[in-house]
Amino acid sequence: GSRHLASGPMNSGDGCDIAMVFERPVVHAANEMLFRTHSHALHITGSGYPVSPSPYKPQLRFEPPLTEEVDYRVHVLGRDSIVVLLREGRAWRADPGPLTVTHINTRGDTGGWVPLPGSGVHVAEIVAD
């Protein structure tokens, strides 16, 4: 005979995980003004950002390009808010202009990159120091 497992809240310990479901992340547009090298924190709002104890954290692709752990670090403040911290001696961009997020990944794998609408979401205007 076949074995049937009961389901429901009283029997949840009898099942097994079959999938990990990720909320599609969203980045909201903003027009925050940041100094090219003197402003160190960029606040980004949206939704779908994983919080502790999740082993995942948002990864971002910027235009112009910035490199995580070289140019900046990301800290999740909540499911709808992250802060991007500019590292010492780095700049948001080489010259004044817009900073956009073009892609976001909250899954931690290469297949998790979500392209943002158009040419990306404008998150800050970078001005001269």
C-alpha positions in Angstrom: 0.0 0.0 0.0 0.8 3.6 -0.3 1.5 5.9 2.6 -0.6 9.0 2.9 0.6 11.9 5.0 -1.9 14.1 6.8 -1.6 17.7 6.1 -2.6 20.9 7.9 -1.5 22.9 10.9 -1.6 19.9 13.3 0.5 17.7 11.1 3.0 20.2 9.6 6.0 18.4 11.1 5.2 15.4 8.9 5.9 17.1 5.6 9.0 18.1 3.7 10.1 21.3 2.1 9.6 21.2 -1.7 10.3 24.8 -2.7 11.6 28.1 -1.4 9.4 31.0 -2.5 10.9 34.4 -2.9 8.9 37.6 -3.1 9.7 39.6 -6.2 11.8 42.5 -5.0 10.8 46.1 -5.8 12.9 49.3 -5.7 11.1 52.6 -5.3 12.3 55.7 -7.2 13.8 58.5 -5.2 15.5 61.8 -5.8 17.8 61.9 -2.7 20.7 64.3 -3.2 24.1 62.8 -2.3 27.5 64.4 -2.4 29.9 62.4 -4.7 32.3 61.3 -1.9 31.1 63.1 1.3 27.6 61.3 1.6 28.1 57.8 2.9 24.5 56.5 3.2 21.9 55.9 0.5 18.5 54.8 1.8 16.5 52.7 -0.7 12.8 51.8 -0.1 10.8 49.1 -1.8 9.6 45.6 -0.8 10.7 42.0 -0.8 14.0 42.5 1.0 14.9 39.4 3.1 15.5 40.0 6.8 17.3 38.0 9.5 17.4 35.1 10.0 17.4 34.7 6.2 20.8 33.8 4.8 20.0 36.0 1.8 20.6 39.8 1.4 19.8 42.1 -1.5 22.4 42.4 -4.2 22.3 45.5 -6.5 23.5 46.5 -9.9 24.0 50.2 -10.3 24.5 52.5 -13.3 27.1 53.8 -13.3 28.5 50.5 -12.1 29.6 50.1 -8.4 31.1 46.9 -6.9 29.8 45.5 -3.6 32.4 45.2 -0.8 34.8 47.4 -2.9 32.6 50.6 -3.3 29.7 49.9 -0.9 28.1 47.5 1.6 24.3 46.7 1.9 22.5 46.5 5.2 18.8 45.5 5.4 16.8 47.7 7.8 13.5 45.9 7.2 11.4 44.1 4.5 10.9 47.5 2.8 14.1 49.4 3.5 17.8 48.9 2.9 20.8 51.3 3.4 23.8 51.3 1.0 26.9 52.5 2.7 29.7 54.0 0.6 33.1 52.7 1.7 35.9 55.0 2.7 37.8 56.6 -0.2 35.1 55.6 -2.7 32.7 57.7 -4.8 29.1 57.2 -5.8 30.1 58.1 -9.4 33.1 59.8 -11.1 31.1 63.0 -11.9 27.8 64.5 -10.8 24.7 62.9 -12.3 22.0 60.3 -11.7 22.5 57.0 -9.8 20.1 54.2 -10.8 19.6 50.6 -9.7 19.3 48.5 -12.8 18.9 45.0 -11.2 18.2 43.5 -7.8 18.8 39.9 -6.6 17.4 38.6 -3.3 17.9 34.9 -4.0 21.7 34.9 -3.9 22.1 32.9 -7.2 22.8 34.0 -10.8 19.2 33.2 -11.8 17.8 35.6 -9.2 18.6 38.9 -10.9 15.5 40.9 -11.6 15.8 43.7 -14.2 14.1 46.9 -13.1 11.8 48.8 -15.5 13.3 50.8 -18.3 16.9 51.6 -17.8 16.6 51.2 -14.1 15.1 53.0 -11.1 16.6 56.5 -10.2 17.5 56.3 -6.5 19.7 59.4 -6.1 21.1 62.5 -7.7 24.9 62.8 -7.1 26.2 66.3 -6.8 29.8 67.7 -6.5 31.4 67.7 -3.1 
